[in-house]
Each structure stands twice: as structure tokens, then as C-alpha cells.
Amino acid sequence: MVLKSFGAPIAICLAGCVAAIPAITSQAFRPRGYVIPQALNTQTLNLGSVAVTNSGDLSPAGVAPILASALLLTTMLVAVSVLAIRKIKLR
């Protein structure tokens, strides 16, 4: 295993959740919401909602940036995972 402790992945995810809060609630940090997976997930869940300001609408123009960002993040994470699997020698 690369990360020997179960606490390290939890800490990484918690840091992502904390970084996602300003990316969702602040207009100045809104572009970061397309880079942080937790913020992207929350934006997708809030599409069409009136409870969150600037949450976007359920039109192709509102969904396209989120879908493009999700596909790009997935491609990047798969590529990094494949490279890590090939480079790191596991016992």
C-alpha cells in the first residue's frame, strides 16, 4: 500500500471538503469549483436550486461546463493513477 495509514486518505479528503466550501459560496473563488472534485460534486447536486445563489440552471449551458470539467478531472486522475501504478513498486 502506498498510504499505510487509513487516516491519511481521510485527511486528504477532509482538506478537499474544506477547500470546496469557499469555492461554492464565494463568487471570487467560483472558478476553483471546477478543479476541486468535492466542489464539483456539490455544484452538480445544487443545479437548479434556489437555495444556493448562482447554482446554475438545468439547461445545456449550465450543465456543459460541469460535465466538461468532470470529464477532464476523470481523465487526469486516471492518467495519474496509471502512472503511479507503473512507477511505484508494491510488495
C-alpha positions in Angstrom: 0.0 0.0 0.0 1.2 3.5 -0.8 -0.5 5.1 2.2 -0.1 2.8 5.1 -2.5 4.6 7.4 -6.2 4.9 6.9 -6.1 8.4 8.4 -4.0 9.9 5.6 -6.7 9.5 2.8 -9.3 10.8 5.2 -7.2 13.9 5.9 -6.7 14.4 2.2 -10.5 14.2 1.6 -11.3 16.5 4.5 -8.9 19.1 3.2 -10.7 18.9 -0.2 -14.0 19.4 1.6 -12.7 22.4 3.5 -11.3 23.9 0.2 -14.6 23.3 -1.5 -16.6 25.5 0.8 -15.2 28.8 -0.4 -15.3 27.6 -4.0 -19.0 27.1 -3.7 -20.1 30.0 -1.5 -17.8 32.8 -2.7 -18.1 34.5 -6.1 -14.4 35.3 -6.1 -13.4 31.6 -5.7 -16.1 30.2 -8.0 -13.6 29.2 -10.8 -11.8 26.9 -8.3 -15.1 24.9 -8.0 -14.3 23.3 -11.4 -11.0 22.0 -10.2 -11.8 20.6 -6.7 -13.8 17.3 -7.0 -15.8 17.9 -3.9 -16.9 21.3 -5.1 -17.8 20.0 -8.5 -19.9 17.3 -6.9 -21.7 19.9 -4.7 -22.3 22.2 -7.7 -23.8 19.3 -9.6 -26.1 18.5 -6.7 -27.2 22.1 -6.4 -28.1 22.6 -10.1 -31.5 24.3 -10.4 -31.7 25.0 -6.7 -32.9 28.4 -5.5 -31.3 27.8 -2.0 -27.8 28.4 -3.3 -27.1 31.6 -5.2 -25.6 31.2 -8.7 -26.0 27.4 -8.5 -26.7 27.3 -12.3 -29.8 26.0 -14.2 -30.7 22.8 -15.7 -30.1 23.9 -19.3 -27.3 22.7 -21.6 -25.4 25.9 -21.0 -25.5 25.3 -17.2 -24.6 21.6 -17.4 -21.9 21.7 -20.1 -19.1 23.3 -18.0 -19.7 20.9 -15.2 -19.7 17.9 -17.5 -16.6 19.1 -19.3 -14.8 19.7 -16.0 -15.8 16.2 -14.7 -14.5 14.5 -17.8 -11.2 16.4 -17.7 -10.7 15.6 -14.0 -11.6 12.0 -14.5 -9.1 11.7 -17.4 -6.4 13.4 -15.4 -6.9 11.2 -12.3 -6.9 8.0 -14.3 -3.7 9.1 -16.1 -2.0 9.9 -12.8 -3.2 6.6 -11.3 -1.9 4.6 -14.2 1.5 6.3 -14.0 1.6 5.8 -10.2 0.8 2.1 -10.5 3.6 1.7 -13.1 6.2 3.7 -11.1 5.6 2.6 -7.6 6.8 -0.8 -6.7 4.3 -2.6 -4.4 5.4 -5.6 -2.4 
